[in-house]
């Protein structure tokens, strides 16, 4: 149990985060409810409100539920869409992930941003997912959230204007929106899904796997959904709960010191956003040239924006929503799995070079 004083601080954090989440939904802010939770909680923290991060068990619960909601987007239709366009999906994923890692490496060396922060901030994946990964991998979650929010706002404003200007008559025939569930799972199925996700998530936490509780949730929901749930989405309240808890927790860490820490990276973050947008346009153009994909679908699938936002925009702009969904979900899952590995490998290489340089200097001074 939390001490009374800390319980009140956590309670106030969650209340403010919830208000920010509802405000973001009402205003339809890019990035969704988590942006509102982070911004309002962070603003309150900067103004001196007595806030505190949610306890570990609640943060873990939010991560497990977040993983479940991501994994549940993997349906038989998603797998079939990927199968029909395996080459373009693979090419796009490899290109965008590789570029994200390259940009992170450049930012890390040029402005000395911590490696975990650079990789999580530059990865063209979901804001919530990468913020969680940054927290687990020792990165600066507020900086990562800021980088992603700048990118999400930029992409959301740019892509519709660009597509409508480039294709005034529209491209592919608009597809029906498929982001809403067309069926519902039984209560006992959802309870089993939660129980298995929480149990395996706790094991992953004890094994100290970065983002393990979230990754386990993704795997459990993906397997269960394709095997016996057959629902293209879980209750909307699950995702809201995850974004509320994670967003309020990140907002509670936003301090004046954190803002001062982000200031040196503002220019690098802006350049990163511009580069990822240009890379997405090039990747989409290349996919349309080399495959049978129409250009609007290729552009929306390659865009470094949030998956939910891009799926909604894809339907409005006349793209193939199912294929855009498959491309974004695939990229998000692979980024989530590869980022911890990349951080370890690049960190070891940097440490090895530092040791070699120290040994070289020691040798010179000894001679």
PyMOL commands that set and color helices and strands:
alter all, ss='L'
color gray80, all
select helices_A, chain A and resi 4-27+33-46+56-71+76-84+86-111+115-122+127-136+141-166+187-206+212-229+236-251+256-263+266-290+295-302+307-317+321-366
alter helices_A, ss='H'
color red, helices_A
deselect
rebuild
show_as cartoon
